[in-house]
Amino acid sequence: MSSRPLWQGQLRLSLVSCPVALFGATTKSSDISFHLLNPETNNRIRMVPTDPDTGPVERADLVKGYELAKNKYVVLSNEELKAVKLETTRTIDI
């Protein structure tokens, strides 16, 4: 069975363009993943978002931030993140 490309697009050299496909060197199926379990019950544990000062926080209330210095953050809104998102293209221009 042939592998599927991770990405397909065009390689453009001035006025000439050629189809290009990118294939992964390894397969994801060979990765091993583990879950965190309670050793007494063998149940999976839940990762509850918790503020060290105020306790549990609802996931819907969480915001994204970039750490400028230790414990100093700049909060970014979803609109700000969308504004700086790079355009995805399927062409490599040389």
Secondary structure, 3 states (H helix, E strand, C coil): CCCCCCEEEEEEECCEEEEEEECCCCCHHHCCCCCCECCCCCCECCCCCEECCCEECCHHHCCEEEEEECCEEEEECHHHHHHCCCCCCCEEEC
